[in-house]
């Protein structure tokens, strides 16, 4: 008989360090969500997601600033890189969502994850993204901390009526239960995540997914492709995104690095932009604005790559 797979969990000490990284006050830390009523559990989940998006960046820097240019998605390796090393790091979708999913599972949330297809310039990329699915009471929620600038910012109920959800004002988001372009079977249905920048703007498809649970072996295959293929932008250009909160603790905008620029987008409007001309300037910007620090070996890792600023 095959051995039962045991999902990894974090220790109480690790949970405490995770809360520290998210800057969650001591009096708001819950280590066992089973004690909470569904409405309180949902409020707590939304608070954790917000803190995560504001404190842990979406980024692909290990593929450019490292001696190995490889991505490990094992929960212990993710904890060490993003939480334990205290260097301001984050990760791309399978890193951030795997880390956050393990955190939520350890806290007692009913959670599993699934793969998603990203819509990119009029085509599907294949299974290249990961989302968490959390059930609270009788409702299943789509929770994502690993998509970047226009990814979800709140838990989104799998509501087949297409209810519009909040985002960073004036943007909105919604889930649609429908067929997708490319399907030959008209009866196929998937969840389609869409985003728009304002009430007057068109809805943009960002990704689609089913409720099928993916296993670690599935993500190993996806991660191998997204971290090595020259057809993914992750291997070609540097991207970092972190949400900005206002004085009231509400979402105000994004801080984004893309290639050789860093910009602040506040409530959908570009507030400031800086062009980075050298590697020294980009490394300084990463530390000053994102709190990301690299050692000498990591700084040298980008030498000779197409993404290097010369």
HELIX and SHEET records of a PDB file:
HELIX    1   1 UNK A   12  UNK A   22  1                                  11    
HELIX    2   2 UNK A   26  UNK A   28  5                                   3    
HELIX    3   3 UNK A   33  UNK A   35  5                                   3    
HELIX    4   4 UNK A   38  UNK A   55  1                                  18    
HELIX    5   5 UNK A   61  UNK A   63  5                                   3    
HELIX    6   6 UNK A   75  UNK A   78  1                                   4    
HELIX    7   7 UNK A   79  UNK A   84  3                                   6    
HELIX    8   8 UNK A   93  UNK A  107  1                                  15    
HELIX    9   9 UNK A  216  UNK A  226  1                                  11    
HELIX   10  10 UNK A  233  UNK A  235  5                                   3    
HELIX   11  11 UNK A  279  UNK A  290  1                                  12    
HELIX   12  12 UNK A  296  UNK A  300  1                                   5    
SHEET    1   A 5 UNK A  58  UNK A  59  0                                        
SHEET    2   A 5 UNK A 239  UNK A 245 -1                                        
SHEET    3   A 5 UNK A 251  UNK A 258 -1                                        
SHEET    4   A 5 UNK A 261  UNK A 266 -1                                        
SHEET    5   A 5 UNK A 269  UNK A 275 -1                                        
SHEET    1   B 8 UNK A 156  UNK A 157  0                                        
SHEET    2   B 8 UNK A 139  UNK A 143 -1                                        
SHEET    3   B 8 UNK A 123  UNK A 136 -1                                        
SHEET    4   B 8 UNK A 110  UNK A 120 -1                                        
SHEET    5   B 8 UNK A 204  UNK A 209 -1                                        
SHEET    6   B 8 UNK A 190  UNK A 196 -1                                        
SHEET    7   B 8 UNK A 172  UNK A 178 -1                                        
SHEET    8   B 8 UNK A 164  UNK A 166 -1                                        
END                                                                             
